[in-house]
Amino acid sequence: MSVASIGESHAERFLGKICLAENGIGYLTPVELQGEAVPDDPRIWFCKNSFNVVQVRVKNFIPGEVHEYDVSLDSVNLKDGGVHNLRCKRCTHDLQVKRIPKLGLLGLIQPPPWGTAQEVDVMLRKLQAAAGLFYLVREFVRDPTREEAPLVAFAPGATRDVAKLSADSEVLNMFLDRCNIFARAVDSQSPKLRLHECAKPRTRGILLKAVLEIKMLILVVVEHLQGEEGVFNSRQLQEWTNFQIEIHEDCLKGGVEAQYKTNEPSWESLKALVCGPGEHPEANKNVEAHLTAAGAQKVLNECLNNINNTVWPRLQQKSQLADLKLPSLDFSSAAGGAEFKLRHNCIWMRAVETYLFDLVHSSQYAKGSPHGIADIRKQVSRPDLALKVLCPSIALDKAVKDSQAELDTLLAEKAERRRSGVGTDGINFNPRNSTGMVNPGENLCASNALLQLLFSVQPFAAAVLDAPELMTKDEPSSPSSRPLQGDAGQLVGGLRRLFSEMSHPDRASSCARDVAAALYGKELGSQQDCDELWHRLSSLVEDGLSGLAGKPYGALQKAFELLFTGATYEMRLKTQIGDSTACGFAPVGPDREDAAKKPFLTIPVQPGNKTLKQALEEFTSWSSTGGDEVPWTQERFRRIPPFLCFASRQVSALEWEESLNLTRFVVPASASMQKSCYEQSKALQLQSELRDALEHLVPARRSAAKANAVSCRSLEAEVTKLADVCQHLDAQLEPLAAQIAELERSIGDGFEELALEDFLVGAVDAAKIKSVIRERLGVDNVKLLADKLYDGGKPSETVAQLVQGTGACLSQAEADAMLAKLKSRWEDHHAHMFDIHGIVLYQGLGQWGHYVAFIRQADGPFLCFDDEQVRELPDAAAVRAEIAERGSEGLPASVRMVVFRRRITPADSELAPIELDGPQVSAVANGTPVNGTKRERTDCGGEGAAGDAKRPRT
């Protein structure tokens, strides 16, 4: 049905006239608005094509009557609009109908098509500016006393995305030109938007029209672009995706389709409100009183479909189906009707108790709680009349009566509990009742990802929730008076609020802007690296909270240190006395307190590291300082936290492992193993230097040869010398590679191994060790034996072949004894395992991109937290596939943080750090003063250089 299809009553002709287009030719296509910023009274019908509005305010509503009014059709002004007070001549039905002309805000964004990348960029920029304008004008609509609002993001009272509005002067100027109730105002602090005569009805009306036009402009663009992602390049697509996430959190909450009724229902509701039903008043009364058996059967089928399609899946997601049964349409017995009602009632009562009451009281339910409660009552009683038609009984009458009483009691209890603060968070259908985090367009994705990781560490979340309230009267309330303590206090208060909300199972999303403000400081809104925020948080917790009188957050600080902070000590190789070039292997301990226990928060993933094992090995390898007195230093672990974090700050194709074995870094290595590791580091350092030198010398030699050719061979000696040097350096690479390979073989997994015969003594006799193990299997060391027979912590098929296969050569007893030794070795070598806990992914380049967190759950699957969106992935393989899918040439996806969780063994009573012994600060080592000396260090290997020798620590 359309406007053009109305009848010929005077009321219908008036409605047709007021819905004419401005030029009097054709009709508006009004849709009834609903959702964010749309009032319940008056009701708004909005033409999406022309932006004209028909507004109806109901003063007294009389249903079921056909209405007629004394109103002149000539009084309708299509261009300038007008107000029409309609009082029905047949009853007390009373309306105020307004035709409101457009303000002209449709021109804020150029209409499609957007054929070039530049046009798409302009459209996206203006769309975001329009969103900022919506949030700003909406605040004036919400607060009738508000007279001004700042136009800069960090001013008190600033609205969401106002910086994007201010950045587009064309949008702002056009808006001010169309809405002359506003004017710019600039004081000594910041520019503002000032509203004239904020309380006047005319001002209120223009404000409402403006906010609705801006909303519908955004909606029209979003609708147009649905399914049209081909207009975007990769960068624009990411920007568009981020905008959609933001706009659907608020302005278009619930989706485009939730913002208005479609054309036909909209027109039907407008016509019914102004003209009445158009038939005899009794026609719509007591329809259900005349239900036929077929009609009753249809009603019950609809009841079952509603349960199956909506209620049942949500109860299943909440694990609330254990004792529930679906109603049956089997009415072969007299009790069938009563049984249907009892089952139907149990399901709906469970829904109300579990989620439905909270849902209709949340912002997710656009119609409002009174409508929601009425709808609950309607759904609970919906099958009653149909059941009385098909299967009446005294038991059914009692079930209907009891159902009504039970519902009344439950609703009263839920209302009382809600008034006391229980169940105010709405409803949550995220996987595992998890909580997403909104990103209100201020680059909060990095902090959102980091905070999801922190909340997933249960001991830390508990410590935050147990932290006392800040701030006492003795502490400064202004962060500017004590910046670090002020930000630290804001951080803790924000974390307490955030983690409290995230702990509520019905909290679908939360906002961490206050926490982000403490982490980002004055740079809120700019792109931040997750690792930078992690260190800022550490500084606030460890240093900022320490500055508070009485140390009120000592428990929280201790929890953070124990869970996340590791420590190393520095070993040093000093040049032998009397030899300024050679350096024997006699490592000494730290000579300063700060080198004896050096805290670290993350292990850096260096350029060139392909795996986290490589990053771990490089972090603890011997490194050249370039100095003379202390040419080499090494970091060794003193404490390994139960949550071990790796961080990278560059785009890289990092292959992360699902588990890391840190046993070799915990168990003290023998002197020979330490020396082999040192020799390996020296060889690798030399190999790197040789390759670097050749990388520069070979092109230089070629250039010199060309110059020599054109300069009468005047550079012959230099060219020859360069060629000799390159040949000399290149000749060193092959034997050096062989040396490195041999060192790698001897180091193996980093554990000191027994000789093969010593390892197998008492299990396999010497003759079989030679004939079977060494000759048949080709094994000459314990590691190779373990790799072949017990790889992955379980026996391989080769063992069975040695006992039962063709040419069996070991008895079952010998095989069992050998496997027992291999099992014991495996357990010793895997005593300290760490498993993947969380990953932070960065998708983008440089200063523009997006962060996503993947967090492993206790039973194995991962949750993917993409700001407010949460999805479950079954395993690590699915996470790898997701990361690969997110990446592209223009918008690469790279892992920036990886957190491992210590694997708890039966011997562990709690999740605690691994505390290791380390050397004390020594005063003298190798006969050379090391600590407490007044000797001046002027060479590049002096004290300062040695302290910073390893690498920039993160």
Order of alpha helices (4+ residues) and beta strands (2+ residues): alpha-beta-beta-beta-beta-beta-alpha-beta-alpha-alpha-beta-beta-alpha-alpha-alpha-alpha-alpha-alpha-alpha-alpha-alpha-alpha-beta-alpha-alpha-alpha-beta-alpha-alpha-alpha-beta-alpha-beta-beta-alpha-beta-beta-beta-beta-alpha-alpha-alpha-alpha-alpha-alpha-alpha-beta-beta-beta-beta-alpha-beta-beta-beta-beta-alpha
